């Protein structure tokens, strides 16, 4: 199975939709994906993700299927009235954690540091991780010891349109990479295309492979904008 992951186009965060530029980006992304043989197209239920997905779905004659667990992540101190550095913004805190505490580089103990332990984004991390494993299980892939086992054959290609945050959780969980590391070293832009291949090369076990990451060639000059992540 192949998963084509797309971040939504340039957003109007206030109204949870795309800007005019974002709509042009989504249309160009649909052209980029026109030759993919998608079995299904999924999206976060949020407006900017569904709107981005709708262009590709229309070209393939498919409906957009919402996945509630891929809703964008939230952040901030879990304790009302108390603040975290950078208001809990996980990308800034991920960078700060690795710079100040190099022992966390490559460590799975990132969730024990208060930047994340006391941050609402950690509950979101669990929501997305558990939801994604349940989603893959519905497609015949069961997670065991950090990799996946096929319970039935699945050679489909599917698309998923979501966000900078929920997507980062997905990459972290599926590829077994510490979340602060993904936030810091693997940023990806609006309407970027990434592909994870779940091909089982030995028996029924699949070690997910990042086949493509942050491909924005189809966006031309729009791919040059400074990366920005918000709720």
PyMOL commands that set and color helices and strands:
alter all, ss='L'
color gray80, all
select helices_A, chain A and resi 20-32+47-60+68-70+85-88+90-100+102-104+108-112+114-117+120-138+164-174+179-185+217-224
alter helices_A, ss='H'
color red, helices_A
select strands_A, chain A and resi 2-7+11-12+17-18+38-43+64-66+141-144+147-150+157-162+193-197+205-206+209-215
alter strands_A, ss='S'
color yellow, strands_A
deselect
rebuild
show_as cartoon
